[in-house]
């Protein structure tokens, strides 16, 4: 019995059954795949004159020719023959040993096992080695790695698309890329520092240490809400709201250049139903910067209406003092001007 044809071993059992039907092999229904391979190999080799010119079996004959002409194959066959001769000698020595009938019956399974092992183990090892799927060339290894890389990249791309990160990022960018968003960021930045001055933090409680987390006692401070009932809170807050919000908003509403531009229809442009901004952001920024400079830098009190103590507290609380407020106003004004240019 030969070690089997590598081409037949690479085929699936369904393909082997189709091949058996095509070449006219009989009695193969109950055979295992290995047995069917061996039977097909024997049948085709016995009828080589009949099937040697069949183009569908060209791969089989090429594989058989490589096995027949391989010096390694000859060495394996010779090794198998030596193993069989050794098995025969072992059997003869054991049988020739004069012993009782009981010892003969006890040794007979051992003799059979040794004989089968010596005769079948080399063939099994050869058949197993031929069935191991190894890459034919280094190019096959590179191709397999490339396919794995492409599959991983496609999976990562699909997971990124399913997560919705791109859509969420686009919505956030669209929401922040407006004059209103930049104006709100500047106002919140100023309010954050002003709050620390007019509504200072006060000790509230302590978070105890947690031994298994290796943490220490953490004191928690919260804004002192009782300051809302005092003039020390309302004085600076009302002054800041007046100079940074109320008066600039009134000026931006009445001196609204964008509203005047929308009310006048241009050539080929229909008249807009309403202006884009109810309060002109450029006018708002200019008036805010002007009032900040006059009140917080020049010390104008408008006949005693402005408290110098409130001015000093606001100047010390805001980041950069009055210069920081003017810088924020300039940022909003330049953004509004740039936005208007882009929309023209």
Secondary structure by P-SEA (a helix, b strand, c coil): ccccccccccccaaaaaaaaaaacccccccccaaaaaaaaaaaaaaacccccccccaaaaaaaaaaaaacaaaaaaaaaaaaaaaaaaaaaaaaaaccccaaaaaaaaaaaaaaaaaaacaaaaaaaaaaaccccccaaaaaaaaaaaaaaaaaaaaaaaaaaaaaaaaaaaaaaaccaaaaaaaaaaaaaaaaaaacccccccccccccccccccbbbbbcccccccccccaaaaaaaaaaaccaaaaaaaaaacaaaaaaacccccccccccccccccaaaaaaaaaaaaaacccccccccccccaaaaaaaaaccccaaaaaaaaaaaaaaaaaaaaaaac
